[in-house]
Amino acid sequence: MKYAPPLNATAETGDGYWNASAGKKGAVVPAEAIEPAMRELVYLIEQAGLTPDDKDLTQVYKAFRALFQPYKIGKIDFFDDRELPDGWAPCYGDWIEDVSQKYPRFLVYLQSPVGAFRRVTEEEYEALHVAAKYTYPDGSVESFNGLGGVNKFVWDEAANRLRLPDLRGLFRGADGYDSLGVGDVDIDRSRRMTGEASRGDSIGYIIASLDGASGVFTKTGKLYANTAASTTSGGTNASYAIGFDSELVIPTGGRFAPAAFYGIPAVYLG
């Protein structure tokens, strides 16, 4: 871009449009003083992924913010207060309407090979939301039950809206830990605790029948012959040791859930 002086520029006017110190004003504005400036501003707006709009007089600001922002599009972070910086949105699974007007650069990112990895359909999103993450010995499962567990986006192009990840209750872990990779999720769990109790003598039993055992308690399957009962009843009374297994009631694994402080999980949309 090059400076274009007024059409009537002379040494007297100082070759400028306004010479306040001399009390003189400039003259006619040539076309080359307007055209290049507009072209450069339009180019700046387009490079930021925006569509030039004569009704929006904030586009140059938006373009600078987009092109020189300190965050990468799609970055996820946690915030300690409830007022998020411009361009950030909380990851609670909400929908953003009119997304192409609000965050066009994020949609460009979401269509890239990198961004496409983070995009799923609404059906896939809901499946992740209720995915079974742990199966107990009795066949029952532990799942997210619609609360957290989704770190993907849904882009509904027809409705021009975007669904954000739902990161409630989730903590970040390094890729490769516990055989989990980028994009995988894990449920909270504790280390497994087991044990057994019996008298350990010639009688060797605790309770004659443990059919009513529940929760973390179970019969271990070890039979003990109750000789005292045999004498009085004329037969052998089978008894079991008491077993303890925390895996019967809570998810278990190689580590405990970490202590944590809470904030707002948010993603930078541009």
N, C-alpha and C positions, 0 to 999 in steps of 0.2 A: 504494500500500500504506500502511495506517495502523496505528499501534501499538494493540494491544488489551490492556488491563490484565487482571490476574486477576479472577475473579468476586468475590472477597472483598477487593478492593483498598480500602484506606482510607488516610487521611493517615498513620496509624501505620506502615503497611507501606511507605509511600513510593510507592504505586501501582505497585510492581514485583513481579516474581516472586521476587526474592531481594534482601535488604537485609543484606549482610554486616556493615556497620558497626554496625547496630542489633541484630545477632544474631537477626534474624527472617527467616523464610522466607515466600515467597509462598504462594498457595493454588491453588484449582482453575483449570485452564487452559480458557478458553472456546473454543468451536469457531471463532470468528472470528479467534483467534490462530493457528490451524493452517491453516485452509482457504486464506486469501489467500497465505500464504507458499508452500504447496505449488503453488498455481496459478501463481504467478509463476515458480517454479523450473521447472515443467513447460513453461511458455511459453518460457522462456529456452532450454531444451534443444531444443524443437521449432524455434525460430528458427535454431538452428545446424544444422538438417538432420538431427537425430538423432531416433530413436524412443525415447520414455521406456521404461526397462527397470528393474524393481525389483531385478534381479540385478546391475546395474552401478552401483556407488556412486561412480563417477568421472565421471559424465556432466556435472555442472555444470562441473567442470574442463575437460572436453573442449569444452563449449559455449563457455566463455570463450576457450579457445585458438583455436577455430575462428572466432569472431566478431571477436576482437581481434588476430588473428595479423598479422604485418607483411608477409606474402607474399600474392600473388594466386593463387587456385586455377589450376593448370595452368602456372605459371611454371617455366621451365627455367633452370638456372644450373649453374656448375661449382664444385666444392669442392676445396680443396687438401689436405684430409686425408680419411681413410677413415671417420671417424665423422660421419654425416649428422645434421642436426637432426631433431627430431620432425616427422613429416608428409612428409618427403622420401624419394624412392626412386630408386635408380640406374637410368639409362636404358641397360640392356644387353640389352633385348629379352626380359626375364623375365616370367613370369606372376605375378600376385598373386591368391591364392585368397580366397574369402569377401569380395570387395571391397565388397559392399553394407553389410556390418557394419563394415568397417575404414574406408572412405572414402566415405560416402554423399553428402557434399557434392560430391565430384568427379564422381560419376555424374550429379548434377543439372546440373553444369556441362557435362558431355559431351553431354547431351540438349538443351542450349540451342543457338540458331542459331550462336553463336560457337564453342562446343565441338564441334558436329557437324562443322565444317570439319576437325577434327583426328582424326576417327574413320573407320576403314576396316574392311573385312571381313578375315578371316584370309587369304583368297586374295589380296586386294589387297596385304596386308602382305608376303606372301611374294614377290609379283611385284616390289615395291619393293626387297626384300632382294637380289634377283639381277638388278636392272634393268641393261641395257646402257647405259653412259654415254659410251662412245667407240668409234668404228669406225675401224679402221686401213685404209690403202689396199688391203691384201690381203683385206679383208672380215672379218677377225677382230675381236672386240670386247673391250673392257675393261669389267668389271662389278664390282659390290660383292661378288659371290660369297658372300652370306650374312653378310658382315661389315660392319655399319653401313649407313648410307644410308636409314634409316627414321625419320622424325620424326612418326609417327602412332600412334594407339592402337587396340587391338582390344578391344571389350567383348563378351565371350561371356555374354549374359544367362542363357542356359539353364544354364550351368555356374557362374554367379556368379563370374566371374574376369575380370581385366583384363590385357592384354598391354601392356607399356610400350614406348616408342620404343627404337630401337637406334642410339645416336649415336656408337658407336665410330669413331674415325678422321675425324670430321667437325669442321669449324670453322664458326663463325658468320660470315655475311656480311650486308650491308645489302640490303634489298629493292630491286630494280631494277638491281643491279650485274650486268653481263654478261647483261642481259635476263632475269634470274631473279627470280621473285616470292616472296611469302611461302609457305612450305611446300615450295618447290623444293629440290633437292639437287644438288650438283656434285661431280665426281670430281677428284682431284689431277692436276695437269698442269704442263708447263713450256712455255716459249716454243720455238717451232720453230727449229731450226738447220739450215741447208742450205749446200751448197758443191759445188765441182767442181775437179778437178785434171787438167791435161793438159800436155804438153811445150810446146805453143804454137809449134813451129817447123814446118818443111816436112814433117817426118815426122809430128808432131802426135799421137802415140798414147802411151799408157802400157802397156796390155796388149792383146794381140791379141784375146783373148776374156775377157769378164767374166761368162760364164754361171754361174760358181760364186760370184758375189758374194752376200753375205748380211748380215744385221744392218743397220747404218746405211749400208752401202756398196751402190751399184747403178751400172749403166751408165746414162749420161745420155741415150742415144739419138743422140748426135752421132757421126757416122761420119767417120773420117779415112782418107784413102788412103795406105797404106804403100808409097811409091814404091820404097824399098829392097827390100822383100819382093817387089814386082812384078818387079824386075830379076832376082832370083834364082829366083823360082818361076814366072815367066811370067804372073802374074796379079795382080790387086789384092787385098791382104789387108786386110779391113775391121777397124778398131780403134776402141775407144770411150774416151772420157774417164771418169775415176772420179768418181761422184757420191756425195755425203754428205747424208743427210736423217734427222734425229733422229726425225721423225714416223713413220718405219717401225717403230720399236721402243718408243716411249713416247708417252703422251698429250701433246699440245701445245695451247697456247692463248695468251691474251693476258697471262698472268701466271704466275709461279712459285708453287708452294705455299709458304706462309709458314713461317718458323721458329716454333716453338711450345713451350710447356711443358704438361705433362699434369696432368689432375685427373679427378675423377669427375663426369660429366654426370648431373644429377638433376632430377626434376620434383617440384613441390610438389602433393601430393594432398589436403592438408587435415588 
